[in-house]
Amino acid sequence: MFITILSIYLMLGFLLLLFNPAKQVIKDEFFKFSMTNSLAVVASHKKLSVKTRILIFKIAIITGFILLWPILYSGVIKQYKKSHEHVEDISTEEEFGAKFRFMGGRGALSCRDCNFSQELTSFTHGYHQGDEGLHKCSTSGFQCQSCGMLTTRSEIQPFVKSEHTETLKGVPIEQRANVIQHMLFMVKMCKDNMKKTPKKRWLGTWEPTVIQYSKELENVSTEEINIIEEKQKAHNEACEAALVCECGGKLDREELLFCPKCKSKSLDYDMHYIT
């Protein structure tokens, strides 16, 4: 008798997982965990792989719900209602859905409304070995706003990466542009932050950074800075010009993603790894 009651109890918990609201709430939790914890694992260099952590989380959540569904189900209903009320209060076109900017690494994008699924890269980055040294590189995902095709574009930065960031003294000539570019960026960023932030709230690094890098840049000619900026501008323009689909449509990574097959915006992203 006890075994029969226990079996029915567990079966009810399992069946509840197959339908909303439990199905949607748990799926949303899986997505949030895969995004936040994948980044945390990379940042902390933990030995446990991203996929293993996500698998353990999924097993724990599913098992916990099946065992404790009478206690958890009311909370699941509240969360489901809260999420849907939020969706009704915002512009669906602008706020609710999958966007590349919130999706890291490489994974699989699937549609909840049809059987579409595709492996794709949202964003990965690393280094490319050039003739004179390492260049920063990245691969970014895009979607054609006309035909819906999901594709990628790769980019290799024009300047050789340098480990030197504090001074231009002793920097190899092929790495000089990268250091100058870094210093110009940091000076501008710190100055901008100092202008819009009350002095009592300044970070302790802003003013010293401006002073130090400005002093280093005094030894850099305007002509050299212009050459660096023009080369970067040409690189950026070339990358922008490549954002055209085979069909002639515009490739974009800022808009909400939609299913290339049925045009639904109800999509799930399962990240496999991130770099």
C-alpha positions, 0 to 999 in steps of 0.5 A: 500500500505504501509503495503504491501511494509513494509511486502515485505521489512521485508520478504526480510530481513528474507529471506536473513538470511536463506542463505549465506553470512548473515547466516554464518556471523551471526552464527559466531557472535553468536558463538563468543558472546556465548564464550566471554560473558559466561566467562565474566558473570561467572567472574563478577557474574552477575545475568543475566544467560548466556542463557538469555544473549545469547538469548537477543543477538540473538533476537537483531541481527536478529531483527536488520538485518531484519530492517536494512538489506539494510544498513548492507548487504554490511558489511556482504558481506565484512565480509563473503569474508574476512573470506573465504579469510582467510580460503584459506590462512591458513592450514584448518587442523591446523587452521580452525574449532572447538577445545575443547580448545576454547570451554568452559563449556557444550553445544551441538555440531552440524554438518552443513553438516548433522543432527548430534547433541550431548550434550557434556562437553568441560570443567567444573571444581569444587571441589570434597568432599573427606574424608579429604577435598575438591579436585579440579576436572574437566571434559574434552571432548575428541574425538577418532581419529579413530571412532570419538566418543565424550566422556569425562574423569573426574579427581580428583586432588590427594591433598586436596585443601588449602586456605593457600597460603602465608605460611606453618605455621598453615597449616593442615597436609592433606593440606600441599602438596597442599600448597607446590605444589602451592609454587613450581609452583609459584617459577618456573613460576616467575623465568622463566618469570624473565629469559626471560623478561627484568628487567625493564618489570618485574611484581612487584610481581615476585621477591617478590613471589620468595623470599617469597616462596623460604624462606618457601620452605627452611623448606621443605625436598627434600624427602617430595617434591619428594613424592609430585612430584611422587604422582602427576606424578603417577596421571598424568600418570593414567589420560593419560593411560585412554585416550583410546577409546572403539575401541582402538583408541586414545582420543584427545582434541587438534585436530580439531573436526570432525563429527562422522557421516559424518567426516565433520569439519564444526561444531557449538558449542552452550554452555549452561553453564560454571563452 
